[in-house]
Amino acid sequence: NDIMLSIESPLGIRPFAAYRFVAMPFSISLNATPVPGQITANAQTIVRMGERDRKLEARITLDVQDRSIYHVGLLVPADLDIEQVSAPGAFEWAVTPHKDRKLLSVILTAGQSHQVPILISGRLGEVGVSEQMALPQLEVLDVQRQEGDIVVQRDPAFKIDTADLHECEITELKRLYEWLTPKQRELTRVAVHYRSPAYTGQLKLVAL
């Protein structure tokens, strides 16, 4: 007979069942199958492109259905120096090399479901004069669908040109007013929308 347990583990592990035996020896076979989940991602990214430095802030919101998640893997540009990460509940994060990019791993200690926001910020590349850069590519691993928007802010003395856009397109800034502050709207001159994490493109800083 199985006995349902009510004691909660301090590690956050939920008890499932216990089994009673009446003689020795005894044996039991267990089979575990992961519960399939539906996970989609929406990214809202701000790139600040100046003559001497470039910074990135991103809010990636995961829509997690059917089960909780305990790990989020996010591929980021190799030249992104991540300075801050934020996630709901207790969490830990680490960055490791991954082919031609970096892998940001976020461990959600207690598991999260429904709307799960992950916030990251950092510097793109070294400090110094740079007139051109690749559109920073963020890719959430193990999701069914990812789309998002990238807004590019610049110094008032410059304008931003785009080139070689692939799997993405210029979009109207007013689409993004819901999540941009009035100050951010004022500084933004280019907005790009994508429906696939395979997007690529170039950004060029041009003096006015």
PEMORA-V612456 format. One record per backbone hydrogen bond with DSSP energy under -0.5 kcal/mol. CO is the residue of the C=O (numbers start at 1). NH is the residue of the N-H. If there is no record, write none. Layout:
<<CO NH> <CO NH>>
//
This chain:
<<1 20> <2 4> <3 18> <9 12> <13 9> <18 3> <34 36> <37 39> <38 65> <39 144> <39 145> <40 63> <41 147> <42 61> <43 45> <43 149> <44 59> <45 151> <46 48> <46 57> <47 49> <47 153> <48 50> <48 55> <49 155> <51 130> <52 128> <53 50> <54 124> <55 48> <56 122> <57 46> <58 60> <58 120> <59 44> <59 61> <60 62> <60 118> <61 42> <62 64> <62 116> <63 40> <63 65> <64 114> <65 38> <69 112> <70 108> <72 106> <73 141> <74 104> <75 139> <76 102> <77 80> <79 81> <79 125> <80 82> <81 123> <84 121> <86 119> <90 109> <90 110> <92 107> <94 105> <96 103> <98 101> <100 78> <101 98> <102 76> <102 104> <103 96> <103 105> <104 74> <104 106> <105 94> <105 107> <106 72> <106 108> <107 92> <107 109> <108 111> <112 69> <114 64> <114 116> <115 117> <116 62> <117 88> <118 60> <119 86> <120 58> <121 83> <121 84> <122 56> <123 81> <123 125> <131 205> <133 203> <136 138> <139 75> <145 41> <147 43> <148 194> <149 45> <150 192> <151 47> <151 153> <152 189> <152 190> <153 49> <155 158> <157 208> <159 206> <161 204> <163 202> <166 200> <167 195> <167 196> <169 193> <172 175> <173 176> <174 177> <176 179> <176 180> <181 185> <182 186> <183 187> <184 188> <187 154> <190 152> <191 171> <192 150> <193 169> <194 148> <196 199> <200 166> <201 135> <202 163> <203 133> <204 161> <204 206> <206 159>>
//
